[in-house]
């Protein structure tokens, strides 16, 4: 959600000016562009514009989420720093020609005849919208709405046809040679011979044409090209009769919309530089930009949609909350990170830690907290008193895929909590069951205790049997420590590791005191009894 900058104190703005959080660093860079520290001026258009781009030839994905989430974080930081009005445009490049038929759509063969046409002129293979682009644009908006993003949707087709880009398109035509000076050195000899920043829309076939421009008339706002039949055709560059090649298009859009901030991936560094030069050549001012690193899979290889080695938003949300995904996007955006299933529990628990600590922090530390940036300055109160890791282990020992079973344990530990009163916790209970079933259960490996471990576990069982069933997690943790010490574990990590491997079938696990308190003192003593008896706990 957008940060509300009303009544921001001078003290808060001063703290924001010195915050080390990267969104505030980006906000300060934008503030500098708009007039300098403490002097940023609202542009004549009446707002500071942030933009994210979307190619509607495919459905929104985890990269889409990351770019909008990160841009929103900078937008919120900028609002807190300056108090200026902001907007976020989610811009769809839906006038691009269809280059190839996607593999994951129905009736792909029927779309072959529409190759080269603007995506808004390609029939919707799903049969639900006016065009393929309209379908995917609707999916994008539904996707962004689901996560509560605040944005204005913009369609390239609508902007071109409505004439909103006409003035800037004429400027591109007037500075045609300067644009070529930027682009031509980056092209091969064959492409240089026919390159033009303008792509006419053929009035006969409806296709986006990549053709050489034979004549141009800046005063008339027209170009002349030779069509596929060898006939010379004169067409205006305005009103949607042409679109621009994408680097020139990006520069034109920055200029026409007066975009102030836009981030992009590392793979677009050269394109950002070229578009920036074109933007200046046609009289515009490039936005402040940030380059973020790309995601890697579990083997350290670049994630590719064609390889299918990525992790979808829907997959993340099967196991965790969108806020934990936002945390993943927040952390070190300029560092390549591995995006695979194993990172989910860690991000969930780190997110829970951040929102739990937030209310007790001083304001300067709150501004540095990921919780502030994930929630636009207003994180929710924490519903959790235990980690996601503990929920995973509760699902493990319960051997149940029924949320009600886990809730029976949780309600005993926290009588005030219910699925209705603690929806985040309820979502994580469901996620823990799913994650356990898909990833933990198949890899469980229980082992038998050594003589020393057997004696220690028997001692722990006796201690639990004598303990009050309402003992706190801290009291239980202390007793687990004492048992380990009594039985000569010089490194208590080895004692806890033994508990995890023998009782839970895994090398790592939760804080034992918290786990036993949630699972139950009596139930934990019984679990040890079964383990020592050699029962199959899997």
C-alpha positions in Angstrom: 0.0 0.0 0.0 1.2 3.6 -0.6 2.8 5.5 2.2 0.6 8.4 3.4 2.9 11.4 3.7 0.5 13.7 5.5 1.8 15.4 8.7 5.3 13.8 8.5 7.4 15.5 11.1 10.7 17.2 10.4 12.3 14.7 12.7 11.1 11.7 10.7 12.3 13.3 7.4 15.7 14.0 9.0 15.9 10.3 10.1 14.9 9.2 6.6 17.7 11.4 5.1 20.2 9.3 7.0 18.6 5.9 6.8 20.9 3.2 5.3 17.9 1.3 3.9 18.3 1.0 0.1 14.9 2.4 -0.7 15.8 5.6 1.1 19.1 5.8 -0.8 17.2 5.5 -4.0 14.7 8.1 -2.8 17.5 10.5 -2.0 18.9 10.1 -5.5 15.5 11.0 -7.0 15.2 13.9 -4.6 18.5 15.2 -5.9 17.3 15.1 -9.5 14.2 17.1 -8.5 16.0 19.9 -6.7 18.3 18.6 -4.0 18.1 17.5 -0.4 15.2 19.3 1.3 14.4 21.3 -1.9 12.7 18.7 -4.2 10.1 20.4 -6.3 6.9 18.9 -7.6 7.0 18.6 -11.4 4.5 20.6 -13.4 2.5 17.5 -14.1 1.5 17.5 -10.5 3.1 14.3 -9.2 6.4 12.4 -9.2 6.1 9.5 -11.5 7.4 6.0 -10.9 7.0 3.4 -13.7 7.2 -0.3 -14.2 7.0 -2.1 -17.6 5.2 -5.2 -18.6 5.3 -7.3 -21.8 1.9 -8.8 -22.2 3.0 -11.7 -24.5 3.2 -13.7 -21.3 1.5 -13.8 -17.9 2.8 -11.8 -14.9 5.4 -13.8 -13.0 7.6 -13.5 -9.9 9.9 -11.0 -11.7 6.8 -8.8 -12.3 6.0 -9.0 -8.6 9.6 -8.1 -7.6 9.8 -5.1 -9.8 6.5 -3.6 -8.7 7.2 -4.4 -5.0 10.6 -2.8 -5.1 9.5 0.2 -7.0 6.7 0.7 -4.4 9.2 0.5 -1.6 11.2 3.4 -3.2 8.0 5.3 -3.8 7.0 5.0 -0.2 10.5 6.0 1.0 10.4 9.1 -1.4 7.0 10.1 0.0 8.2 9.9 3.5 11.4 11.8 2.7 9.7 14.7 0.7 6.0 14.6 1.3 5.4 15.1 -2.5 2.6 13.5 -4.4 3.5 10.4 -6.3 2.0 8.0 -8.8 3.0 4.6 -10.1 2.2 3.7 -13.8 2.2 0.0 -14.6 2.8 0.2 -18.4 2.0 -2.6 -20.8 3.9 -2.7 -24.1 0.8 -4.2 -25.7 1.4 -2.6 -29.2 4.4 -4.9 -29.7 4.1 -7.4 -32.5 3.5 -11.0 -31.6 7.0 -12.6 -32.3 6.2 -16.2 -31.6 3.3 -18.3 -30.3 3.6 -19.1 -26.6 3.8 -22.7 -25.7 1.3 -22.6 -22.8 -1.8 -21.3 -24.6 -4.8 -23.2 -26.2 -5.1 -23.4 -30.0 -1.6 -22.2 -30.6 -1.6 -23.2 -34.3 -4.5 -20.9 -35.0 -2.4 -17.9 -33.8 0.3 -18.5 -36.3 -1.6 -16.4 -38.8 -1.4 -13.4 -36.4 2.3 -13.3 -36.0 3.6 -9.8 -36.4 0.4 -8.1 -35.4 0.2 -5.9 -32.3 -0.8 -7.9 -29.3 -4.0 -5.9 -29.0 -5.0 -7.2 -32.5 -4.3 -10.8 -31.8 -7.4 -12.8 -30.8 -7.6 -14.0 -27.3 -6.9 -17.8 -27.4 -8.8 -18.1 -24.0 -11.9 -16.6 -25.5 -12.6 -14.2 -22.6 -11.3 -10.9 -23.8 -11.1 -8.6 -26.8 -7.5 -9.6 -27.6 -4.6 -11.6 -26.3 -3.1 -8.4 -24.8 -6.4 -7.5 -23.2 -6.5 -10.9 -21.6 -3.0 -10.7 -20.2 -3.4 -7.1 -19.2 -6.5 -8.1 -17.2 -4.4 -10.9 -15.6 -1.7 -8.3 -14.7 -4.2 -6.0 -13.1 -5.8 -8.8 -11.2 -2.3 -10.0 -10.1 -1.3 -6.5 -8.8 -4.7 -6.0 -7.2 -4.4 -9.3 -5.3 -1.3 -7.9 -3.6 -2.8 -4.5 -2.8 -0.4 -2.5 -5.0 -1.4 1.1 -5.7 -0.9 1.9 -9.4 -2.4 3.3 -12.6 -2.6 0.9 -15.5 -1.4 2.3 -18.9 -1.8 0.6 -22.3 0.7 1.4 -25.0 -2.0 0.9 -27.7 -4.4 3.3 -25.9 -1.7 5.9 -25.3 -0.5 5.8 -29.0 -4.0 5.9 -30.5 -5.3 8.6 -28.1 -2.5 10.9 -29.3 -0.8 11.2 -25.9 2.6 10.4 -27.5 2.1 12.5 -30.7 4.2 15.5 -29.6 7.1 13.3 -28.6 6.8 11.2 -31.7 7.2 14.3 -33.8 10.3 15.1 -31.7 11.7 11.7 -32.5 11.1 12.4 -36.2 12.7 15.8 -35.9 15.8 14.3 -34.3 15.8 11.2 -36.5 19.5 11.4 -37.3 20.5 11.9 -33.7 18.5 8.8 -32.8 20.3 6.8 -35.5 23.7 8.1 -34.2 22.9 6.4 -30.9 21.5 3.1 -32.3 23.4 2.3 -35.5 26.8 1.6 -33.9 25.2 -1.1 -31.8 23.8 -3.0 -34.9 25.3 -5.4 -37.4 25.9 -4.2 -41.0 22.7 -5.9 -42.4 20.4 -4.5 -39.7 22.0 -1.0 -40.0 21.0 -0.9 -43.6 17.3 -1.1 -42.9 17.0 0.2 -39.3 14.4 2.8 -38.5 13.1 3.8 -35.0 9.6 3.9 -36.5 7.7 0.7 -37.1 4.6 1.4 -39.3 1.4 -0.6 -38.8 0.5 -2.0 -42.2 -3.0 -0.8 -43.1 -3.6 -4.0 -45.2 -2.2 -6.7 -43.0 -2.3 -5.0 -39.6 1.3 -6.2 -38.9 4.0 -4.2 -37.3 6.6 -3.7 -40.1 10.3 -3.5 -39.7 11.1 -1.6 -42.9 13.6 1.0 -44.1 12.2 4.6 -44.2 12.6 6.1 -47.6 11.4 9.7 -46.9 10.4 11.7 -43.9 8.6 15.0 -43.5 8.8 16.5 -40.1 6.4 19.4 -40.8 3.8 17.0 -42.0 4.7 14.4 -39.4 4.9 11.6 -42.0 7.2 8.9 -43.3 7.3 6.9 -46.5 8.2 3.3 -46.7 8.0 0.4 -49.1 5.4 -2.3 -48.1 5.7 -6.0 -48.7 4.3 -5.7 -52.2 6.9 -3.1 -53.2 4.5 -0.2 -53.1 5.5 3.1 -51.5 3.2 4.1 -48.6 3.1 7.4 -46.8 1.8 7.3 -43.2 1.7 9.6 -40.2 3.9 8.7 -37.3 1.2 9.9 -34.9 -2.2 8.6 -33.8 -1.2 4.9 -33.6 -0.2 4.5 -37.3 3.3 3.7 -36.1 5.0 2.5 -33.0 8.7 2.8 -32.1 11.5 0.2 -31.8 11.7 -0.6 -28.1 14.8 1.3 -27.1 13.5 4.4 -28.8 10.0 3.6 -27.5 11.3 3.4 -23.9 13.0 6.8 -24.4 9.9 8.3 -26.0 7.7 7.1 -23.1 10.1 8.5 -20.5 9.9 11.8 -22.3 6.2 11.9 -23.1 5.1 10.8 -19.6 7.9 12.6 -17.8 8.9 9.4 -15.9 11.0 10.3 -12.9 12.0 6.8 -11.7 12.2 3.3 -13.2 14.3 0.3 -12.2 15.3 -2.6 -14.4 17.3 -5.9 -14.4 21.0 -6.3 -15.0 20.3 -7.7 -18.4 19.0 -4.3 -19.6 22.0 -2.1 -18.6 23.0 -1.4 -22.2 19.4 -0.7 -23.1 18.9 1.7 -20.3 22.1 3.6 -21.4 21.0 3.7 -25.0 17.4 4.8 -24.2 18.8 7.5 -21.9 20.9 8.9 -24.7 17.9 8.9 -27.1 15.8 10.5 -24.4 18.3 13.4 -24.1 18.5 13.6 -27.9 14.8 14.2 -28.3 14.7 16.8 -25.5 13.7 14.6 -22.6 15.3 13.9 -19.2 16.0 10.2 -18.4 14.5 9.0 -15.1 16.6 8.0 -12.1 17.2 4.3 -12.4 18.3 1.4 -10.4 19.7 -1.9 -11.7 18.7 -5.0 -9.8 20.4 -8.4 -10.1 18.7 -11.4 -11.6 17.6 -14.5 -9.8 19.5 -17.8 -9.8 18.2 -21.3 -9.3 19.4 -23.7 -6.6 22.4 -24.6 -8.8 23.4 -21.0 -9.2 22.2 -20.8 -12.8 20.2 -17.9 -14.2 16.5 -18.5 -14.0 14.9 -18.8 -17.4 11.2 -19.1 -18.3 12.1 -21.4 -21.2 14.2 -23.7 -19.0 11.4 -23.8 -16.4 14.0 -23.6 -13.6 12.3 -20.7 -11.8 9.9 -20.5 -8.9 6.4 -19.1 -9.6 4.5 -16.7 -7.3 1.8 -19.3 -7.0 4.3 -21.8 -5.8 5.7 -19.5 -3.1 2.2 -18.7 -1.9 1.4 -22.4 -1.6 3.8 -22.4 1.4 4.0 -18.9 2.7 2.6 -15.3 2.7 3.2 -12.6 0.1 4.9 -10.5 2.8 7.6 -13.1 3.0 8.1 -12.9 -0.7 8.3 -9.1 -0.4 11.1 -9.6 2.2 13.0 -11.8 -0.3 12.6 -9.0 -2.9 13.7 -6.3 -0.3 16.9 -8.1 0.7 20.0 -7.1 -1.3 18.4 -6.3 -4.6 21.7 -5.6 -6.3 23.1 -9.1 -5.4 22.2 -12.2 -7.4 20.2 -14.5 -5.1 19.1 -18.1 -5.4 15.3 -18.3 -5.7 14.2 -21.9 -4.9 12.0 -23.6 -2.4 14.6 -23.9 0.4 14.7 -20.1 0.9 11.0 -19.9 1.8 11.1 -21.0 5.5 14.0 -18.7 6.3 12.2 -15.7 4.7 9.0 -16.4 6.6 10.8 -16.6 9.9 12.9 -13.5 9.2 9.7 -11.6 8.3 8.0 -12.6 11.5 11.0 -11.5 13.5 11.0 -8.1 11.8 7.3 -7.3 12.5 7.6 -8.7 16.0 10.5 -6.4 16.8 9.1 -3.3 15.0 6.9 -1.8 17.8 9.7 -1.8 20.3 12.3 -0.2 18.0 13.3 3.5 18.0 12.1 5.4 14.9 15.5 5.5 13.2 15.7 1.7 13.5 12.1 1.3 12.2 13.0 3.3 9.1 15.8 0.8 8.5 13.6 -2.2 9.1 12.4 -4.3 6.1 9.0 -4.3 7.9 8.6 -0.5 7.3 9.3 -0.9 3.6 7.2 -4.0 3.1 4.2 -2.3 4.7 4.6 1.3 3.7 5.5 2.4 7.2 2.6 0.6 8.9 3.4 -3.1 9.7 0.7 -5.2 11.3 0.9 -6.5 14.8 2.5 -9.9 15.0 0.2 -12.8 15.5 3.1 -15.3 16.1 4.7 -16.5 19.2 6.7 -19.2 17.5 8.5 -19.7 14.2 7.4 -21.2 10.9 10.1 -23.7 11.4 8.3 -24.9 14.6 5.1 -25.2 12.6 6.9 -27.4 10.1 8.1 -29.7 12.8 4.6 -29.8 14.4 3.3 -30.9 11.0 6.1 -33.5 11.0 5.3 -35.1 14.3 1.6 -34.9 13.8 1.7 -36.7 10.5 -1.4 -34.8 9.5 -2.5 -32.8 6.5 -5.5 -31.5 8.4 -5.2 -28.0 9.6 -7.6 -28.7 12.5 -5.2 -31.2 14.0 -2.4 -28.6 14.1 -4.8 -26.0 15.4 -5.7 -28.3 18.3 -2.1 -28.0 19.5 -1.9 -24.3 18.8 -5.1 -23.4 20.6 -3.9 -25.2 23.7 -0.7 -23.2 23.6 -2.5 -20.0 22.6 -6.1 -20.1 23.7 -6.7 -16.6 22.3 -5.8 -17.6 18.8 -8.1 -19.1 16.2 -8.1 -19.3 12.4 -10.5 -16.4 12.4 -8.6 -14.1 14.8 -5.2 -15.0 13.5 -5.5 -15.3 9.7 -1.7 -14.9 9.0 -1.0 -17.8 11.4 -3.8 -19.8 9.8 -2.2 -19.2 6.3 1.2 -20.3 7.7 -0.4 -23.5 9.2 -1.6 -24.4 5.8 1.7 -23.5 4.2 3.6 -25.6 6.8 1.5 -28.6 6.0 2.1 -28.1 2.2 5.8 -27.6 2.7 6.2 -30.6 5.0 4.3 -32.8 2.5 6.2 -31.7 -0.5 9.8 -31.2 0.7 10.4 -32.4 4.3 8.5 -35.7 4.5 10.2 -37.2 1.5 13.7 -36.5 2.9 13.2 -37.6 6.5 15.9 -39.9 7.9 15.6 -41.0 11.5 18.5 -42.7 13.2 18.9 -44.7 16.4 20.6 -43.1 19.4 24.0 -44.0 20.7 24.3 -45.2 24.3 25.1 -41.7 25.6 22.3 -40.1 23.6 19.9 -42.8 24.8 20.7 -42.1 28.4 20.3 -38.3 27.8 17.0 -38.7 26.0 15.7 -41.0 28.8 16.7 -38.3 31.3 14.9 -35.6 29.2 11.8 -37.8 29.1 11.9 -38.2 32.9 12.3 -34.4 33.3 9.4 -33.7 31.1 7.2 -36.2 32.9 7.9 -34.3 36.2 7.3 -30.9 34.6 4.1 -28.9 34.8 2.2 -29.2 31.5 1.9 -25.4 31.4 5.7 -24.8 31.7 6.9 -22.0 29.5 9.1 -22.4 26.5 12.0 -20.8 28.4 11.6 -23.2 31.4 11.6 -26.2 29.0 14.6 -24.9 27.1 16.6 -24.5 30.3 15.9 -28.0 31.2 16.9 -29.3 27.8 20.2 -27.5 28.2 20.7 -28.9 31.7 20.1 -32.5 30.5 22.7 -32.0 27.8 25.2 -30.7 30.3 24.5 -33.5 32.7 25.4 -36.1 30.1 28.7 -34.7 29.1 27.9 -32.9 25.8 30.7 -30.4 25.7 29.3 -28.9 22.5 25.5 -28.6 23.2 24.9 -28.2 19.4 25.7 -31.9 19.2 23.0 -32.6 21.8 20.4 -30.6 19.9 21.4 -32.2 16.6 20.9 -35.6 18.2 17.4 -34.6 19.3 16.6 -33.4 15.8 17.9 -36.5 14.0 16.4 -39.0 16.4 13.1 -37.4 17.2 12.4 -35.4 14.0 14.5 -37.2 11.3 16.4 -34.1 10.2 19.8 -32.5 10.8 18.3 -29.1 11.8 15.3 -28.1 13.7 13.5 -25.6 15.9 14.3 -24.2 19.3 13.5 -27.3 21.4 11.8 -25.4 24.3 9.4 -23.7 21.9 8.7 -26.8 20.0 8.0 -28.9 23.2 5.8 -26.1 24.6 3.7 -26.1 21.4 3.6 -29.8 20.8 2.9 -30.5 24.5 5.1 -31.7 27.4 3.3 -35.0 27.7 3.2 -35.6 24.0 7.0 -34.8 23.7 7.7 -37.3 26.5 5.7 -39.9 24.7 7.6 -39.1 21.4 10.9 -39.8 23.2 9.5 -43.1 24.6 8.5 -44.2 21.1 11.9 -43.2 19.7 13.8 -45.1 22.4 11.6 -48.1 21.8 12.6 -48.1 18.1 9.2 -47.3 16.7 9.0 -45.9 13.2 8.3 -42.2 13.6 8.2 -41.4 9.9 
